[in-house]
Every structure is written in structure tokens, then in C-alpha cells.
Amino acid sequence: MTPSKSLRGPLAGLRVVELAHVMAGPVGGLLLADMGADVVKVEKLPGGDDTRRTTPPEIEGESASYMILNRNKRGIAVDLKSERGRELVSRLVAQADIVVENYRPGTMEKLGLGYDVLGRLNPGLVYCKITGFGLTGPYAQRAGYDLISQGMSGLMGLTGEGPGRPPVKVGVPVGDVTAGILAATGVLAAYIERLRTGQGQYVDTSLLEASLVHTYWPVALAFATGKAAGPMGSAHPVAAPYQAFPTADGWLNIGAMSQATWAGVCEVLGMSWMLTDERFATNGARMANRGALVTQMSEVLVTRSTDAWVTAFERAGVPAGPVKNMVQVLEDPQTRARDMVIKVEHPVAGQIEALGCPIKFSHGNGVTRRGAPLYGQHTAEVMAELGYSDSEIAELAHGAVVHVAR
């Protein structure tokens, strides 16, 4: 079914207030915005979101890190420490459906903008807080970063070349990104509940849980055997061959998760004898003799190019694919066909590229309406919607309660 090009996403009409900075919260807000919600990003005054200063890289002097996470949102800049600034945010939240927030535990409560206050102001409000370790337990008050969560969740104990090597984190901030995805999932589930009951609620997730949720296979091993899995490079703990192999010009991932795909591997490599060799005949045997398996396969795979092997394995129905760098990924025809590279207009940087929405709908797909906001770009616009007069907006801007971009 061809997705509709409707200008209204499935979340059209939903008002989200993003009281978040850096990554986890903004990722959640980005997903909601891409699905059609009106996301108003509230940035602190002075300075705004710290990713505005996460440079290089820059495009026309604008932070690429900020722009990649905050497109499709409207942005206002408010002094949250001032009484009138907090009043403005309270008026905004009173008309909102969802708040996504990721400041350190206790920060919003000290400002009088926690769920304990805003939930009374707006009983239907769905308020999501993302922290390093969650709001309960002995680590609840600790500050958390993606690197810390990857280490404490076991991910770094599973990532790397093998035993005895230094710990390695996943190459992307998987805890931050996944926490944003969990936040978006959680607030939408709570919003569905609100449609049934009229009652909002508090949603709580963390970087630790967002990292831990990726460990299903090693957790299954730990529950079943009491043993901790270790780093295996690109290999898989319960299947072989399932890893990267060298080719004549690069690297190729081969995923033989079943006996049928293993037979296909042997056929493509011209090594049918491995089907009856007791070292490789079953998955258990292949795992026990993984070193010999990799050696035998690599000797053949290095004789042809990655693309040639991909074609051959595809014909045989064996899952296989090249190991690409980011520039190659962004140029890949499948990436482009899925609208995962899009263009947005930014008032300073001009037309720039960004990652598209990873979720497609049969109708009512959201569209990218705008690039990331300038600092305070929509302050006057949003305040006017809340009933502030031009003179009030000017007064608050002059008093540095808000920042209005020119």
C-alpha cells in the first residue's frame, strides 16, 4: 500500500511541550513532531539547549547537532527561574496534552514546574520524565549520561573484539536515542488511556532501562545458565555463522540463523562438504567450532568483492549485506526510497538534509514542516496564542523574561 502524502500526521491536533535538552527528550519530541504533533520546545534563558554550542560541526554557523534533533518543532526561550517565566510555561502546559522533560531529578520540582504542580493545573496532562536511572531505587538521584548507562547496563561488557580487550561502547548514543523512543511510546500509551478515562498520568523512563532493553539475548543466557556473555566482535551468541567476514574490498555480514540458510551459504561458497562435516553440520557444532568455521569461510570470501557476494547470497535467499560507512548509508537507494533522507528549510543554514521519520503510515503521514527553530524564533507567536498582547510580549522581552528572535 502506497503511503498517503497527506499534510496531517496521525498526531495532528496534539500539543506537546518539550521541556528537554541535549538528546533523550529532544528525540522523543522529534518523533512526536514527525507524526504530526505540535511540539513547542521550551529552551532556558540564557543560552538555550546546550546542543546549540555542541560544535563542530556547523552549517552556516548553526550547530548541526542541534538542527538534526529539533526540526519540525516550534521554539520559545524563557527564563524558568523568573516568576513570570514560570507563569508563561504554566499557561502553555494548561493547554497541552503532553510534556516531555529530561532535566536532572528535582530540577522541575524546585522551579514549581513538576508534575505535582502541572498535573493539578491540567488533570488530563501526560507528563514524561526521562532520567539517568529512573525515579526509584538507590541511584534515583544520580546524574546519568549515555556512556554511563551503556557501562552499567552490560552493553559495554558485550561490545568489542573479545575477552581481554578494553571495553567498547556502542558507536552511537543508544541509551539516549532509545530513551527518547520509549518516552514517545509511553506518552502515547498514556494518552490512549486518557482518551478512555479523561485522566492524565506520570510516565517515567531512564537511560539505564533504555540501554538494558537491548540485552534480551544475553539476559536469556544469564537466566538460563547463570553465566555472563562477553564481547564477540560482530558474532552472535546463539547462532553461527552470523557475523562480519572480510571480502576482497571490504566487509560482508552473513546471517545464517537457520539450517536452511546455512545450506544456502554452503551452496554459494561451493563448500557443500561442510553440510556433512561434524564440526559444522549443526548450529551447536558450528558455535563450538566457530574459529575453524570463520577461517574456512574467510578463505573463500576474500576472493570476491562485497557486491558480488551480496548478489550471490541474495539469489540463494541468504540474508547478507555490506558493512557501510555513514556517507554510503545516506547515499544508498533503499535509504532514499524510504524517505530517510529529507530536506528541510532553515532560516539561517538554508536548505539542509536531515533524517526522516522511521515510521510510515498507510494514510496521514506527517510531513516535515520546518527546520530546527532559531533561539526564541516562535516565542512571540506562541505567547500570542496564549493570549499575551503585543505590549506584554515586548515588556517580557525587554525584562529578559523571554527572548524573541528577530
MARLUMNU-737199 format. One record per residue (C-alpha): residue number from 1; residue in three letters; chain; x, y, z. Coordinates in Angstrom, 1 decimal, decimal comma. Layout:
N
  pos  code  unit      xx      yy      zz
  NUM   Ala     A       X       Y       Z
...
END
This chain:
406
  pos  code  unit      xx      yy      zz
    1   Met     A     0,0     0,0     0,0
    2   Thr     A     1,4     3,4    -1,0
    3   Pro     A     1,5     5,8     2,0
    4   Ser     A    -0,6     8,9     1,7
    5   Lys     A     1,1    12,3     1,2
    6   Ser     A    -1,5    13,9     3,5
    7   Leu     A    -0,2    17,0     5,3
    8   Arg     A    -1,7    15,8     8,6
    9   Gly     A     0,1    13,2    10,6
   10   Pro     A    -1,7    10,8    12,9
   11   Leu     A    -0,9    13,1    15,9
   12   Ala     A    -2,3    16,3    14,3
   13   Gly     A    -4,0    18,4    16,9
   14   Leu     A    -1,9    17,1    19,8
   15   Arg     A     0,0    19,8    21,7
   16   Val     A     3,3    18,7    23,2
   17   Val     A     5,6    20,8    25,4
   18   Glu     A     9,2    19,8    25,3
   19   Leu     A    11,0    20,9    28,5
   20   Ala     A    14,1    19,0    27,4
   21   His     A    17,6    19,5    26,3
   22   Val     A    20,6    17,7    24,6
   23   Met     A    19,3    14,3    23,3
   24   Ala     A    16,9    11,9    25,0
   25   Gly     A    14,0    14,3    25,5
   26   Pro     A    14,5    16,0    22,1
   27   Val     A    14,5    12,6    20,3
   28   Gly     A    11,1    11,9    21,9
   29   Gly     A     9,8    15,3    20,9
   30   Leu     A    11,2    14,8    17,4
   31   Leu     A     9,3    11,6    16,8
   32   Leu     A     6,1    13,1    18,1
   33   Ala     A     6,6    16,1    15,8
   34   Asp     A     7,3    13,9    12,8
   35   Met     A     4,0    12,2    13,4
   36   Gly     A     2,1    15,4    13,3
   37   Ala     A     2,1    16,8    16,9
   38   Asp     A     2,6    20,5    17,5
   39   Val     A     5,8    20,3    19,6
   40   Val     A     6,7    23,5    21,4
   41   Lys     A    10,3    23,4    22,6
   42   Val     A    10,9    25,5    25,7
   43   Glu     A    14,6    26,5    26,0
   44   Lys     A    16,2    28,0    29,0
   45   Leu     A    17,2    31,7    29,1
   46   Pro     A    20,1    32,5    28,8
   47   Gly     A    21,8    30,1    26,4
   48   Gly     A    19,1    27,6    25,3
   49   Asp     A    19,7    24,0    24,7
   50   Asp     A    23,3    23,0    25,2
   51   Thr     A    23,5    21,3    21,8
   52   Arg     A    23,4    24,8    20,3
   53   Arg     A    27,0    25,0    21,4
   54   Thr     A    27,9    21,4    20,5
   55   Thr     A    30,2    22,4    17,7
   56   Pro     A    31,8    21,5    15,3
   57   Pro     A    30,1    20,5    13,0
   58   Glu     A    28,3    23,6    11,9
   59   Ile     A    26,3    24,7     8,8
   60   Glu     A    26,5    28,4     8,2
   61   Gly     A    27,4    28,9    11,9
   62   Glu     A    24,4    26,8    13,2
   63   Ser     A    25,0    23,7    15,2
   64   Ala     A    24,4    20,6    13,1
   65   Ser     A    23,8    18,6    16,3
   66   Tyr     A    21,0    20,9    17,4
   67   Met     A    19,4    21,0    14,0
   68   Ile     A    19,3    17,3    13,5
   69   Leu     A    17,3    16,7    16,7
   70   Asn     A    15,0    19,7    16,7
   71   Arg     A    13,4    20,1    13,3
   72   Asn     A     9,7    20,3    13,0
   73   Lys     A     9,4    22,0    16,4
   74   Arg     A     8,5    25,5    17,4
   75   Gly     A    10,9    27,1    19,8
   76   Ile     A    10,5    29,6    22,6
   77   Ala     A    13,1    30,9    25,1
   78   Val     A    12,0    31,5    28,7
   79   Asp     A    13,8    32,4    32,0
   80   Leu     A    12,4    29,5    34,0
   81   Lys     A    13,8    30,9    37,2
   82   Ser     A    11,6    34,0    37,0
   83   Glu     A     8,1    34,0    38,3
   84   Arg     A     6,6    35,4    35,1
   85   Gly     A     8,6    32,9    33,0
   86   Arg     A     7,1    30,1    35,0
   87   Glu     A     3,7    31,6    34,7
   88   Leu     A     4,1    31,6    30,9
   89   Val     A     5,1    27,9    30,9
   90   Ser     A     2,2    27,1    33,2
   91   Arg     A    -0,2    28,7    30,8
   92   Leu     A     1,3    26,8    27,9
   93   Val     A     1,1    23,5    29,7
   94   Ala     A    -2,5    24,2    30,8
   95   Gln     A    -3,5    23,9    27,1
   96   Ala     A    -1,2    21,0    26,3
   97   Asp     A    -1,7    17,3    26,1
   98   Ile     A     1,8    16,0    26,8
   99   Val     A     5,0    17,2    28,5
  100   Val     A     8,4    15,6    27,8
  101   Glu     A    11,1    16,5    30,3
  102   Asn     A    14,6    15,3    30,9
  103   Tyr     A    16,3    17,6    33,5
  104   Arg     A    18,0    16,2    36,5
  105   Pro     A    15,7    14,8    39,2
  106   Gly     A    14,2    17,5    41,3
  107   Thr     A    15,0    20,4    38,9
  108   Met     A    11,5    21,0    37,6
  109   Glu     A    10,0    20,4    41,1
  110   Lys     A    12,3    23,2    42,5
  111   Leu     A    11,1    25,5    39,8
  112   Gly     A     7,4    24,7    40,6
  113   Leu     A     7,0    23,0    37,2
  114   Gly     A     7,0    19,4    38,2
  115   Tyr     A     4,1    17,0    37,7
  116   Asp     A     2,9    17,6    41,3
  117   Val     A     2,0    21,2    40,2
  118   Leu     A     1,3    20,9    36,5
  119   Gly     A    -0,8    17,7    37,0
  120   Arg     A    -3,2    19,7    39,3
  121   Leu     A    -3,3    22,6    36,8
  122   Asn     A    -4,1    20,2    33,9
  123   Pro     A    -5,6    16,9    35,2
  124   Gly     A    -5,5    15,4    31,7
  125   Leu     A    -1,8    16,1    31,3
  126   Val     A     0,5    13,2    30,3
  127   Tyr     A     3,9    14,1    31,8
  128   Cys     A     7,0    12,0    30,9
  129   Lys     A    10,3    12,4    32,7
  130   Ile     A    13,5    10,9    31,4
  131   Thr     A    16,4    10,5    33,9
  132   Gly     A    19,6     8,6    34,1
  133   Phe     A    18,4     5,8    36,4
  134   Gly     A    14,6     6,3    36,9
  135   Leu     A    12,8     7,9    39,8
  136   Thr     A    13,0     5,0    42,3
  137   Gly     A    15,8     2,9    43,6
  138   Pro     A    19,2     3,7    45,2
  139   Tyr     A    20,5     5,5    42,1
  140   Ala     A    17,5     7,7    41,5
  141   Gln     A    19,3    11,0    42,3
  142   Arg     A    22,4    10,3    40,2
  143   Ala     A    23,2    12,2    37,1
  144   Gly     A    23,3     9,9    34,1
  145   Tyr     A    24,8    10,0    30,6
  146   Asp     A    24,6     7,6    27,7
  147   Leu     A    28,2     6,4    28,3
  148   Ile     A    27,4     5,6    32,0
  149   Ser     A    24,2     3,8    31,1
  150   Gln     A    26,0     1,7    28,5
  151   Gly     A    28,5     0,6    31,1
  152   Met     A    26,0    -0,1    33,9
  153   Ser     A    23,5    -1,9    31,6
  154   Gly     A    26,0    -4,5    30,5
  155   Leu     A    26,2    -3,2    26,9
  156   Met     A    29,9    -2,3    27,1
  157   Gly     A    30,6    -5,7    28,6
  158   Leu     A    29,1    -7,2    25,4
  159   Thr     A    30,6    -4,9    22,9
  160   Gly     A    34,2    -5,2    21,5
  161   Glu     A    36,5    -7,6    19,8
  162   Gly     A    36,7   -10,3    22,5
  163   Pro     A    37,9   -11,2    26,0
  164   Gly     A    40,9    -9,3    27,4
  165   Arg     A    40,3    -6,3    25,2
  166   Pro     A    39,3    -2,8    26,6
  167   Pro     A    35,5    -2,2    27,0
  168   Val     A    33,9    -0,5    24,0
  169   Lys     A    30,7     1,4    23,8
  170   Val     A    28,2     1,1    21,0
  171   Gly     A    29,2     3,6    18,3
  172   Val     A    26,0     5,7    18,8
  173   Pro     A    24,3     7,0    21,9
  174   Val     A    21,9     4,1    22,0
  175   Gly     A    20,7     4,8    25,6
  176   Asp     A    19,8     8,4    24,7
  177   Val     A    18,0     7,6    21,5
  178   Thr     A    16,2     4,6    22,9
  179   Ala     A    15,1     6,6    25,9
  180   Gly     A    13,5     9,1    23,5
  181   Ile     A    11,7     6,3    21,7
  182   Leu     A    10,5     4,8    24,9
  183   Ala     A     9,3     8,3    26,1
  184   Ala     A     7,3     8,7    22,8
  185   Thr     A     5,8     5,2    23,2
  186   Gly     A     5,0     5,7    26,9
  187   Val     A     3,2     9,1    26,4
  188   Leu     A     1,1     7,8    23,6
  189   Ala     A     0,1     4,8    25,6
  190   Ala     A    -0,9     7,1    28,5
  191   Tyr     A    -2,7     9,4    26,1
  192   Ile     A    -4,8     6,4    24,8
  193   Glu     A    -5,6     5,7    28,5
  194   Arg     A    -6,6     9,4    28,9
  195   Leu     A    -9,0     9,1    25,9
  196   Arg     A   -10,8     6,4    27,8
  197   Thr     A   -10,7     7,9    31,3
  198   Gly     A   -10,0    11,6    30,9
  199   Gln     A    -7,2    11,2    33,4
  200   Gly     A    -3,6    12,1    32,7
  201   Gln     A    -0,6    10,5    34,4
  202   Tyr     A     3,1    10,5    35,1
  203   Val     A     5,4     8,4    32,8
  204   Asp     A     8,9     7,6    33,9
  205   Thr     A    11,8     6,0    31,9
  206   Ser     A    15,6     6,2    32,0
  207   Leu     A    18,8     5,8    30,1
  208   Leu     A    19,7     2,7    32,1
  209   Glu     A    16,5     1,0    31,2
  210   Ala     A    16,8     2,2    27,6
  211   Ser     A    20,2     0,5    27,4
  212   Leu     A    19,2    -2,6    29,3
  213   Val     A    16,2    -3,2    27,0
  214   His     A    18,7    -4,1    24,2
  215   Thr     A    20,1    -7,1    26,1
  216   Tyr     A    17,4    -9,7    25,6
  217   Trp     A    19,7   -12,4    24,2
  218   Pro     A    22,5   -12,1    26,8
  219   Val     A    19,8   -11,8    29,5
  220   Ala     A    18,3   -15,1    28,3
  221   Leu     A    21,7   -16,7    28,5
  222   Ala     A    22,2   -15,3    32,1
  223   Phe     A    18,8   -16,6    33,2
  224   Ala     A    19,3   -20,0    31,7
  225   Thr     A    22,9   -20,7    32,7
  226   Gly     A    23,9   -18,1    35,3
  227   Lys     A    26,8   -17,1    33,1
  228   Ala     A    27,6   -13,6    31,7
  229   Ala     A    28,1   -13,3    28,0
  230   Gly     A    31,2   -11,4    26,8
  231   Pro     A    32,2    -9,5    23,7
  232   Met     A    32,2   -11,4    20,5
  233   Gly     A    33,0    -8,8    17,9
  234   Ser     A    30,3    -9,0    15,3
  235   Ala     A    29,4   -12,6    16,1
  236   His     A    26,1   -13,8    17,7
  237   Pro     A    25,9   -15,7    21,0
  238   Val     A    23,4   -18,3    19,8
  239   Ala     A    23,9   -18,7    16,0
  240   Ala     A    26,8   -19,3    13,5
  241   Pro     A    27,7   -18,0    11,0
  242   Tyr     A    26,2   -14,7    12,0
  243   Gln     A    28,9   -12,0    11,8
  244   Ala     A    31,1    -9,9     9,5
  245   Phe     A    33,6   -11,5     7,2
  246   Pro     A    36,4    -9,9     5,1
  247   Thr     A    36,0    -9,8     1,3
  248   Ala     A    38,3    -8,6    -1,5
  249   Asp     A    37,3    -5,0    -1,0
  250   Gly     A    35,6    -4,6     2,4
  251   Trp     A    33,4    -6,5     4,9
  252   Leu     A    30,2    -8,5     4,5
  253   Asn     A    27,7    -9,5     7,1
  254   Ile     A    26,2   -13,0     6,7
  255   Gly     A    23,3   -14,1     8,8
  256   Ala     A    22,6   -17,8     8,7
  257   Met     A    20,1   -18,2    11,6
  258   Ser     A    18,6   -21,5    10,3
  259   Gln     A    19,7   -24,8     8,9
  260   Ala     A    18,2   -23,8     5,5
  261   Thr     A    20,2   -20,6     5,3
  262   Trp     A    23,3   -22,5     6,3
  263   Ala     A    22,7   -24,8     3,4
  264   Gly     A    22,4   -21,7     1,2
  265   Val     A    25,8   -20,4     2,5
  266   Cys     A    27,5   -23,7     1,7
  267   Glu     A    26,0   -23,7    -1,8
  268   Val     A    27,1   -20,1    -2,6
  269   Leu     A    30,6   -20,7    -1,3
  270   Gly     A    30,9   -24,0    -3,2
  271   Met     A    31,6   -25,8     0,1
  272   Ser     A    28,8   -28,4     0,3
  273   Trp     A    31,2   -30,7     2,2
  274   Met     A    30,6   -28,5     5,3
  275   Leu     A    27,0   -29,7     5,5
  276   Thr     A    28,2   -33,2     6,5
  277   Asp     A    31,4   -32,3     8,3
  278   Glu     A    30,6   -33,0    12,0
  279   Arg     A    32,3   -29,7    13,0
  280   Phe     A    29,7   -27,7    11,0
  281   Ala     A    26,7   -29,9    10,5
  282   Thr     A    24,5   -28,3    13,2
  283   Asn     A    24,3   -24,9    14,8
  284   Gly     A    25,7   -26,1    18,1
  285   Ala     A    28,6   -27,7    16,3
  286   Arg     A    29,3   -24,5    14,3
  287   Met     A    29,3   -22,4    17,5
  288   Ala     A    31,6   -24,8    19,2
  289   Asn     A    34,0   -24,7    16,2
  290   Arg     A    33,4   -21,0    15,3
  291   Gly     A    37,1   -20,3    14,8
  292   Ala     A    37,5   -23,0    12,2
  293   Leu     A    34,3   -22,1    10,6
  294   Val     A    35,3   -18,4    10,2
  295   Thr     A    38,7   -19,5     8,8
  296   Gln     A    37,2   -21,8     6,2
  297   Met     A    34,6   -19,3     5,1
  298   Ser     A    37,0   -16,3     5,0
  299   Glu     A    39,5   -18,1     2,7
  300   Val     A    36,7   -18,1     0,1
  301   Leu     A    35,1   -14,8     0,8
  302   Val     A    38,3   -12,8     0,3
  303   Thr     A    38,4   -13,9    -3,3
  304   Arg     A    35,5   -11,7    -4,5
  305   Ser     A    34,1    -8,3    -3,9
  306   Thr     A    31,4    -7,5    -1,3
  307   Asp     A    28,9    -6,5    -4,0
  308   Ala     A    29,5    -9,8    -5,9
  309   Trp     A    28,8   -11,8    -2,7
  310   Val     A    25,7    -9,8    -1,9
  311   Thr     A    24,3   -10,6    -5,3
  312   Ala     A    25,1   -14,3    -5,0
  313   Phe     A    23,7   -14,7    -1,5
  314   Glu     A    20,6   -12,8    -2,4
  315   Arg     A    19,9   -15,2    -5,2
  316   Ala     A    20,2   -18,1    -2,7
  317   Gly     A    17,9   -16,5    -0,2
  318   Val     A    20,6   -16,0     2,4
  319   Pro     A    20,5   -12,7     4,4
  320   Ala     A    23,7   -10,8     3,7
  321   Gly     A    24,8    -7,2     3,4
  322   Pro     A    27,8    -4,9     3,2
  323   Val     A    29,2    -3,0     6,2
  324   Lys     A    28,9     0,6     5,2
  325   Asn     A    30,1     4,0     6,5
  326   Met     A    27,6     6,8     7,2
  327   Val     A    28,1     8,6     3,8
  328   Gln     A    27,5     5,3     2,0
  329   Val     A    24,3     4,7     4,0
  330   Leu     A    22,9     8,1     3,3
  331   Glu     A    23,5     7,6    -0,5
  332   Asp     A    22,0     4,1    -0,5
  333   Pro     A    19,0     3,8    -2,8
  334   Gln     A    17,0     2,0    -0,1
  335   Thr     A    17,6     4,8     2,4
  336   Arg     A    16,4     7,3    -0,2
  337   Ala     A    13,4     5,2    -1,2
  338   Arg     A    12,2     5,1     2,4
  339   Asp     A    12,4     8,9     2,7
  340   Met     A    15,1     8,6     5,4
  341   Val     A    17,0    11,4     3,9
  342   Ile     A    14,9    14,6     3,6
  343   Lys     A    15,4    18,3     3,1
  344   Val     A    14,3    21,0     5,4
  345   Glu     A    14,5    24,8     5,2
  346   His     A    16,4    26,6     8,0
  347   Pro     A    16,2    30,4     8,3
  348   Val     A    20,0    30,7     8,5
  349   Ala     A    21,5    27,4     7,2
  350   Gly     A    19,2    27,3     4,2
  351   Gln     A    18,1    24,0     2,8
  352   Ile     A    19,8    21,2     4,7
  353   Glu     A    19,4    17,4     4,8
  354   Ala     A    18,1    15,5     7,8
  355   Leu     A    17,0    12,0     8,8
  356   Gly     A    13,4    11,3     8,0
  357   Cys     A    10,7     9,7    10,2
  358   Pro     A    11,3     6,0    10,6
  359   Ile     A     7,6     5,1    10,9
  360   Lys     A     5,3     5,1     7,8
  361   Phe     A     1,5     5,1     7,9
  362   Ser     A    -0,9     4,0     5,1
  363   His     A    -2,5     7,4     5,4
  364   Gly     A    -1,9    10,6     7,2
  365   Asn     A     1,9    10,6     7,3
  366   Gly     A     3,3    13,6     9,0
  367   Val     A     5,4    16,0     6,9
  368   Thr     A     8,4    18,0     7,7
  369   Arg     A     7,1    21,5     8,2
  370   Arg     A    10,2    23,4     9,2
  371   Gly     A    13,9    23,2    10,2
  372   Ala     A    15,0    23,5    13,8
  373   Pro     A    13,9    26,8    15,4
  374   Leu     A    16,3    29,6    16,0
  375   Tyr     A    16,7    30,6    19,6
  376   Gly     A    13,4    32,1    20,6
  377   Gln     A    12,1    32,0    17,0
  378   His     A     8,5    31,3    17,9
  379   Thr     A     8,3    33,0    21,4
  380   Ala     A     6,1    35,8    20,2
  381   Glu     A     3,9    33,5    18,1
  382   Val     A     3,3    31,1    20,9
  383   Met     A     2,7    33,8    23,5
  384   Ala     A     0,1    35,4    21,2
  385   Glu     A    -1,7    32,1    21,0
  386   Leu     A    -1,8    32,0    24,8
  387   Gly     A    -3,4    35,5    24,9
  388   Tyr     A    -0,5    37,7    25,6
  389   Ser     A    -0,8    41,2    24,0
  390   Asp     A     2,0    42,7    21,8
  391   Ser     A     2,8    45,1    24,7
  392   Glu     A     3,1    42,3    27,2
  393   Ile     A     5,4    40,3    24,9
  394   Ala     A     7,5    43,4    24,4
  395   Glu     A     7,6    44,1    28,1
  396   Leu     A     8,7    40,5    29,0
  397   Ala     A    11,3    40,5    26,2
  398   His     A    12,7    43,8    27,5
  399   Gly     A    12,9    42,4    31,0
  400   Ala     A    14,7    39,3    29,8
  401   Val     A    11,9    37,0    30,9
  402   Val     A    11,7    35,7    27,3
  403   His     A    13,8    36,0    24,2
  404   Val     A    12,2    36,9    21,0
  405   Ala     A    14,3    36,2    17,9
  406   Arg     A    14,4    38,8    15,2
END
